[in-house]
Amino acid sequence: MAVLKIYNDIVDDQEKLILQEIGADATTFSDIRDFISNLSAEDPDIDIRLHCDGGDCVEGWSIYDALRQTNKKISATVEGKCSSIATIILLAAPRERRFAYRNASICIHNPALAGYEVNSDRLTYDELEQQAKKMNDLASQLRVETGKLLDLYVERTGSDRQVLSDLMNKDIYIDMQTAVALGFIGSILPEMNDSKKKFTFKNIKKMAKGKIECDASAVKRVCSLFGVEKIEDLNDMKILDQYIVSSSGEGFTVEREEGDPQVGDIAYPDGDYVMDDGSHVIVQNGVITDITRTDDDVEPVEPSGDEPTLEQKQAIIDNLQAQIDDFKAQIAKKDEEITALKGSQPTEEQRDILTIIAKAGGKKWLDKVTSMKSTFTPKNRQFVAHKTPGQGDGGETKTQRMIREAKEANAKKRNRKME
């Protein structure tokens, strides 16, 4: 399997040469083209590893097209972050072969213009009109580019266009559970510690009675995930973790070999998970702190034989009456909701959105996503070269600053030679 690592900003060839003069590096379409041309015809796979802020849109689209035209089986893994045009490269792989580590981050946003300057301190009316026309042309370009990005996001993730557009407008990082729900990745890779988590095939004879055929690249990936060299070594492995899915589709991991989760078990991520039987499992600070059983799980209390007092009977009646009033209020609220729904039935598109939200974790997940705040500002965004947040000053990007400093250094050298 050929491994393609994209760990730097995506720029064009000219900008890369300038960056290399000052000791920096970048990734260009030419780099990827050379990588593809040197692939062995006998190697059917390309495994892309991404830790990239993005960069030049034209170069990014060229890289995507080149990878898609190889007729190779492409897989992609987000190892740290994947932002801007780098998300397009991620989508060169099919959904089932797009992976990410649990703590990775993905950010999609609207393309932006960086480094636009007015070349005059004194503008006449005709110069202003020319600048306005130029700005309108640039705005049209960005509008087309935004639509182009959205088209591919919808095609390759299967998510609703408006949901993706809203996320691009927010310009925020999303966690990997959200990325799975939106279709940017197919699954989250487990962490592997030094002791290599063990796995066992229980009742392997019941799994299949006939001949099993596996794709060689899939076998390699499974072996690498569990830290073994041969598929036969999996027979000696032992399960240490359980992955449990709640009724809303949210999943959490419990470090327990067998049996039901118990209070005190190590688990992650934190949250309140409602099981299919109605019980709640609460995970806080990486530990199960409480498991609330349903009424069916509560053992009946044997009567003591003592006749309850009048006050105890009245307390029981008051408690039952409070429960009845609460049920009535819930029924009335549901009736209001049903009445409102009858007046405005959701469209097919709205039902699809609700389904996606339900699979991602329902209202709790939606509240979490909508409450996220971007660490970026419009000044930090750029159309030609993506920039790491917080490293700009006065609208000048990191790449532009390095280019300017390199040019100034070269100019000083030329001046000294002329003196």
C-alpha positions as CSV (number, residue, x, y, z in Angstrom):
1,M,0.0,0.0,0.0
2,A,1.4,3.4,-1.0
3,V,1.1,6.0,1.7
4,L,0.6,9.6,0.8
5,K,1.3,12.1,3.7
6,I,-0.1,15.6,3.3
7,Y,1.1,17.5,6.4
8,N,1.7,21.0,5.0
9,D,-0.3,23.8,3.5
10,I,-1.4,23.4,-0.1
11,V,0.2,26.0,-2.4
12,D,1.3,26.4,-6.0
13,D,4.8,25.7,-7.2
14,Q,6.0,29.3,-7.2
15,E,4.9,29.9,-3.6
16,K,6.6,26.6,-2.5
17,L,9.9,27.7,-4.0
18,I,9.7,30.9,-1.9
19,L,8.8,29.0,1.2
20,Q,11.7,26.6,0.7
21,E,14.1,29.5,0.6
22,I,13.2,30.4,4.2
23,G,13.2,26.8,5.4
24,A,9.5,26.1,5.2
25,D,7.7,23.5,3.1
26,A,4.3,22.9,1.4
27,T,2.4,20.5,-0.8
28,T,1.6,21.2,-4.5
29,F,-0.3,19.5,-7.3
30,S,3.1,18.7,-8.9
31,D,4.1,16.8,-5.7
32,I,1.0,14.6,-5.9
33,R,1.4,14.1,-9.7
34,D,5.0,12.9,-9.2
35,F,3.8,10.6,-6.4
36,I,1.2,9.0,-8.6
37,S,3.5,8.6,-11.6
38,N,6.0,6.7,-9.4
39,L,3.4,4.2,-8.1
40,S,3.9,0.6,-9.0
41,A,1.3,-0.9,-11.3
42,E,1.1,-3.9,-8.9
43,D,0.1,-1.7,-5.9
44,P,-3.6,-1.2,-6.1
45,D,-4.0,1.0,-3.0
46,I,-3.3,4.6,-2.0
47,D,-3.6,5.5,1.7
48,I,-3.8,9.2,2.3
49,R,-2.8,10.6,5.8
50,L,-4.0,14.2,6.5
51,H,-2.9,16.8,8.9
52,C,-3.5,20.0,6.9
53,D,-5.0,23.4,7.3
54,G,-5.9,23.6,3.6
55,G,-4.7,26.3,1.2
56,D,-4.9,27.1,-2.5
57,C,-8.3,26.0,-3.9
58,V,-7.1,25.5,-7.4
59,E,-4.3,23.2,-6.3
60,G,-6.6,21.3,-4.0
61,W,-9.1,20.6,-6.7
62,S,-6.3,19.5,-9.0
63,I,-5.1,17.1,-6.4
64,Y,-8.6,15.7,-5.9
65,D,-9.0,15.1,-9.6
66,A,-5.6,13.5,-10.0
67,L,-6.3,11.0,-7.1
68,R,-9.8,10.1,-8.5
69,Q,-8.3,9.4,-11.9
70,T,-5.8,6.8,-10.7
71,N,-8.3,3.9,-10.6
72,K,-6.6,2.9,-7.3
73,K,-8.5,2.0,-4.1
74,I,-8.1,5.1,-2.1
75,S,-8.4,5.4,1.7
76,A,-7.9,8.5,3.8
77,T,-7.3,9.1,7.5
78,V,-7.5,12.4,9.4
79,E,-4.6,12.2,11.9
80,G,-4.9,15.6,13.5
81,K,-6.8,18.2,11.6
82,C,-8.4,18.6,8.2
83,S,-9.6,22.0,7.2
84,S,-10.6,24.1,4.2
85,I,-9.6,22.6,0.8
86,A,-8.0,19.6,2.5
87,T,-11.5,18.3,3.2
88,I,-12.0,17.9,-0.5
89,I,-8.9,15.7,-0.7
90,L,-10.4,13.6,2.2
91,L,-13.5,13.1,0.1
92,A,-11.4,11.5,-2.7
93,A,-11.8,8.3,-0.8
94,P,-15.3,6.6,-0.6
95,R,-17.1,7.0,2.7
96,E,-16.5,3.5,3.9
97,R,-12.7,4.1,3.6
98,R,-12.6,7.5,5.2
99,F,-11.3,7.3,8.8
100,A,-10.2,9.6,11.6
101,Y,-8.8,9.3,15.1
102,R,-11.1,10.1,18.0
103,N,-9.4,13.5,18.8
104,A,-9.1,14.7,15.2
105,S,-10.9,17.8,14.0
106,I,-12.5,18.8,10.7
107,C,-13.5,22.3,9.6
108,I,-15.4,23.3,6.4
109,H,-15.9,27.0,5.6
110,N,-16.7,29.4,2.8
111,P,-13.7,30.3,0.6
112,A,-12.4,33.8,1.3
113,L,-10.2,36.4,-0.4
114,A,-6.9,37.2,1.3
115,G,-4.3,39.9,0.6
116,Y,-6.5,42.3,-1.5
117,E,-5.1,45.7,-1.4
118,V,-6.0,49.1,-3.0
119,N,-2.9,50.4,-4.8
120,S,-3.6,54.1,-4.3
121,D,-3.9,56.4,-1.3
122,R,-6.0,58.9,-3.3
123,L,-8.9,57.4,-5.3
124,T,-10.8,59.4,-7.9
125,Y,-14.4,58.4,-8.8
126,D,-13.3,56.4,-11.9
127,E,-10.7,54.5,-9.8
128,L,-13.4,53.7,-7.2
129,E,-15.7,52.5,-9.9
130,Q,-12.9,50.2,-11.2
131,Q,-12.2,48.9,-7.8
132,A,-16.0,48.3,-7.2
133,K,-16.2,46.3,-10.5
134,K,-13.1,44.3,-9.6
135,M,-14.6,43.5,-6.1
136,N,-17.9,42.4,-7.8
137,D,-16.0,40.1,-10.1
138,L,-14.1,38.6,-7.1
139,A,-17.4,38.2,-5.2
140,S,-18.9,36.3,-8.2
141,Q,-15.8,34.0,-8.2
142,L,-16.2,33.2,-4.5
143,R,-19.9,32.6,-5.0
144,V,-19.2,30.0,-7.7
145,E,-16.4,28.4,-5.7
146,T,-18.7,28.1,-2.6
147,G,-21.3,26.4,-4.7
148,K,-18.7,24.1,-6.2
149,L,-17.6,23.0,-2.7
150,L,-21.2,22.5,-1.5
151,D,-22.0,20.4,-4.6
152,L,-19.1,18.0,-3.8
153,Y,-19.9,17.9,0.0
154,V,-23.5,16.9,-0.7
155,E,-22.5,14.3,-3.3
156,R,-19.8,12.7,-1.2
157,T,-21.3,12.9,2.3
158,G,-25.0,12.4,1.5
159,S,-25.9,15.2,4.0
160,D,-28.5,17.9,3.4
161,R,-27.2,20.9,1.5
162,Q,-28.7,23.5,3.9
163,V,-27.1,21.8,6.9
164,L,-23.7,21.8,5.2
165,S,-24.1,25.5,4.1
166,D,-25.0,26.5,7.7
167,L,-21.9,24.7,8.9
168,M,-19.7,26.4,6.4
169,N,-21.1,29.8,7.5
170,K,-20.3,29.0,11.1
171,D,-16.6,28.2,10.3
172,I,-16.0,25.9,13.3
173,Y,-14.3,22.6,14.0
174,I,-16.5,19.6,14.4
175,D,-15.8,16.4,16.5
176,M,-15.5,13.0,14.9
177,Q,-18.9,11.8,16.1
178,T,-20.5,14.7,14.2
179,A,-18.2,14.0,11.2
180,V,-19.6,10.4,11.1
181,A,-23.2,11.6,11.4
182,L,-22.6,14.1,8.5
183,G,-20.9,11.5,6.3
184,F,-17.4,13.1,6.2
185,I,-15.9,9.9,7.6
186,G,-17.1,6.4,7.8
187,S,-15.7,5.4,11.2
188,I,-13.5,6.5,14.1
189,L,-10.3,4.6,14.6
190,P,-9.6,3.3,18.2
191,E,-6.6,4.4,20.2
192,M,-3.9,1.8,20.6
193,N,-1.7,1.8,23.7
194,D,1.7,0.1,24.2
195,S,0.2,-3.1,25.5
196,K,-1.9,-3.5,22.3
197,K,-5.5,-4.0,23.1
198,K,-6.5,-7.6,22.6
199,F,-9.3,-9.2,20.6
200,T,-10.6,-12.7,20.3
201,F,-12.8,-14.5,17.8
202,K,-15.4,-16.2,20.0
203,N,-17.4,-19.1,18.5
204,I,-15.4,-18.6,15.3
205,K,-16.9,-21.9,13.9
206,K,-20.4,-20.3,14.0
207,M,-19.2,-17.3,12.0
208,A,-18.9,-19.1,8.8
209,K,-18.9,-22.7,7.6
210,G,-17.7,-22.2,4.1
211,K,-14.7,-20.5,2.5
212,I,-14.1,-16.8,3.4
213,E,-12.4,-14.4,0.9
214,C,-11.0,-11.1,2.2
215,D,-9.5,-8.2,0.3
216,A,-5.7,-8.1,1.0
217,S,-5.7,-4.3,1.8
218,A,-8.6,-4.8,4.3
219,V,-6.6,-7.6,6.1
220,K,-3.6,-5.3,6.3
221,R,-5.7,-2.5,7.8
222,V,-7.3,-4.8,10.4
223,C,-3.9,-6.2,11.4
224,S,-2.5,-2.7,11.8
225,L,-5.4,-1.6,13.9
226,F,-4.8,-4.4,16.4
227,G,-1.0,-4.3,16.3
228,V,-0.4,-7.7,14.7
229,E,1.5,-8.8,11.6
230,K,-0.6,-11.8,10.5
231,I,-4.3,-12.4,10.5
232,E,-3.7,-15.7,12.3
233,D,-2.4,-13.8,15.3
234,L,-5.9,-12.5,16.0
235,N,-6.9,-15.9,17.3
236,D,-4.8,-15.3,20.4
237,M,-6.2,-11.9,21.2
238,K,-8.7,-10.9,23.9
239,I,-11.4,-8.2,24.2
240,L,-10.7,-5.6,26.8
241,D,-13.3,-2.9,25.7
242,Q,-17.0,-2.9,24.9
243,Y,-18.5,-0.4,22.5
244,I,-22.1,0.3,23.5
245,V,-24.7,2.2,21.3
246,S,-27.5,4.1,23.0
247,S,-31.1,4.3,21.8
248,S,-30.3,7.6,20.1
249,G,-27.4,6.2,18.2
250,E,-24.7,7.7,20.3
251,G,-21.9,5.3,21.2
252,F,-19.5,5.1,24.2
253,T,-16.7,2.7,25.1
254,V,-16.5,0.8,28.4
255,E,-13.2,-0.8,29.5
256,R,-14.8,-4.1,30.6
257,E,-14.1,-7.6,29.1
258,E,-17.6,-9.0,29.7
259,G,-20.8,-8.4,31.5
260,D,-23.0,-5.3,31.8
261,P,-21.4,-1.9,32.5
262,Q,-21.0,-1.1,36.2
263,V,-20.5,2.1,38.3
264,G,-16.8,2.8,38.5
265,D,-15.9,1.3,35.1
266,I,-13.6,3.4,32.9
267,A,-15.7,4.8,30.0
268,Y,-15.6,7.6,27.4
269,P,-16.7,10.0,26.1
270,D,-18.6,11.7,28.9
271,G,-22.3,12.0,28.6
272,D,-25.8,10.8,29.7
273,Y,-26.7,7.7,27.5
274,V,-30.2,6.4,27.4
275,M,-30.3,2.7,26.6
276,D,-33.0,0.8,24.7
277,D,-34.5,-0.5,28.0
278,G,-34.9,3.1,29.2
279,S,-32.1,3.1,31.7
280,H,-29.5,5.9,31.9
281,V,-25.7,5.4,32.0
282,I,-23.9,8.6,33.1
283,V,-20.2,9.0,32.3
284,Q,-18.3,11.8,34.0
285,N,-14.6,12.5,33.9
286,G,-14.0,9.2,32.1
287,V,-15.8,7.0,34.7
288,I,-19.4,5.6,34.9
289,T,-20.7,7.5,37.9
290,D,-24.4,6.4,37.9
291,I,-26.6,3.8,36.2
292,T,-30.3,4.5,36.7
293,R,-32.4,1.5,36.1
294,T,-36.0,1.4,34.8
295,D,-38.9,0.5,37.1
296,D,-38.9,-3.0,35.7
297,D,-35.4,-3.5,37.1
298,V,-36.2,-2.4,40.6
299,E,-36.6,-5.3,42.9
300,P,-40.0,-5.3,44.7
301,V,-40.0,-4.5,48.4
302,E,-41.5,-7.2,50.6
303,P,-44.2,-5.8,52.9
304,S,-43.1,-5.4,56.5
305,G,-46.5,-6.4,57.8
306,D,-46.9,-3.1,59.7
307,E,-50.0,-1.0,58.8
308,P,-48.9,2.4,57.4
309,T,-50.0,5.4,59.4
310,L,-52.5,8.0,58.2
311,E,-49.7,10.4,57.4
312,Q,-47.9,7.8,55.3
313,K,-51.0,6.9,53.4
314,Q,-51.6,10.6,52.7
315,A,-48.0,11.0,51.5
316,I,-48.5,8.1,49.1
317,I,-51.7,9.6,47.8
318,D,-50.1,13.0,47.3
319,N,-47.2,11.4,45.4
320,L,-49.5,9.5,43.1
321,Q,-51.6,12.6,42.5
322,A,-48.5,14.6,41.6
323,Q,-47.5,11.8,39.1
324,I,-51.0,11.9,37.6
325,D,-50.8,15.7,37.2
326,D,-47.4,15.4,35.6
327,F,-48.7,12.8,33.2
328,K,-51.7,15.0,32.3
329,A,-49.3,17.9,31.6
330,Q,-47.2,15.8,29.4
331,I,-50.2,14.5,27.5
332,A,-51.5,18.1,27.0
333,K,-48.1,19.1,25.7
334,K,-48.0,16.2,23.3
335,D,-51.5,17.1,22.1
336,E,-50.4,20.6,21.4
337,E,-47.4,19.3,19.5
338,I,-49.5,16.9,17.5
339,T,-52.0,19.7,16.7
340,A,-49.1,22.0,15.5
341,L,-47.7,19.2,13.4
342,K,-51.1,18.5,11.8
343,G,-51.1,22.1,10.6
344,S,-47.7,21.9,9.0
345,Q,-46.5,18.5,8.0
346,P,-42.7,18.3,7.5
347,T,-41.4,18.0,4.0
348,E,-39.3,15.0,2.9
349,E,-36.2,17.2,3.2
350,Q,-37.1,18.2,6.8
351,R,-37.7,14.5,7.7
352,D,-34.2,13.7,6.3
353,I,-32.7,16.4,8.4
354,L,-34.5,15.2,11.5
355,T,-33.3,11.6,10.8
356,I,-29.7,12.8,10.6
357,I,-30.0,14.8,13.8
358,A,-31.6,11.8,15.6
359,K,-28.8,9.5,14.5
360,A,-26.2,12.0,15.6
361,G,-27.6,12.3,19.1
362,G,-30.8,14.2,19.0
363,K,-31.4,17.5,20.7
364,K,-28.4,17.1,23.0
365,W,-26.1,16.8,20.0
366,L,-27.8,19.6,18.2
367,D,-27.5,21.9,21.2
368,K,-23.8,21.0,21.4
369,V,-23.1,21.8,17.7
370,T,-25.1,25.0,17.6
371,S,-23.4,26.3,20.8
372,M,-19.9,25.9,19.4
373,K,-18.0,29.1,18.8
374,S,-15.5,29.7,16.0
375,T,-11.9,30.6,17.0
376,F,-11.6,32.2,13.6
377,T,-12.4,35.6,12.3
378,P,-13.0,36.7,8.7
379,K,-9.5,38.3,8.7
380,N,-8.1,34.9,9.4
381,R,-9.6,33.3,6.3
382,Q,-8.2,33.4,2.8
383,F,-9.0,32.2,-0.6
384,V,-5.5,31.4,-1.9
385,A,-3.8,30.0,1.2
386,H,-5.4,28.9,4.4
387,K,-3.8,30.3,7.5
388,T,-3.5,29.0,11.1
389,P,-5.9,31.0,13.4
390,G,-4.2,33.6,15.5
391,Q,-1.1,34.1,13.4
392,G,-2.2,37.0,11.3
393,D,-1.5,40.7,11.9
394,G,-3.3,43.4,10.1
395,G,-4.7,41.1,7.4
396,E,-1.3,39.7,6.4
397,T,-1.2,35.9,6.3
398,K,1.6,33.7,7.5
399,T,2.6,32.8,4.0
400,Q,2.5,36.5,2.8
401,R,4.6,37.5,5.8
402,M,7.3,34.9,5.0
403,I,7.2,35.9,1.3
404,R,7.6,39.6,2.2
405,E,10.5,38.9,4.6
406,A,12.2,36.7,2.0
407,K,11.9,39.4,-0.6
408,E,13.2,42.1,1.7
409,A,16.2,39.9,2.6
410,N,17.0,39.4,-1.1
411,A,16.7,43.1,-1.8
412,K,19.2,43.9,1.0
413,K,21.6,41.4,-0.4
414,R,21.4,43.0,-3.9
415,N,21.8,46.5,-2.4
416,R,25.0,45.4,-0.6
417,K,26.4,44.0,-3.8
418,M,25.7,47.3,-5.6
419,E,27.4,49.4,-3.0
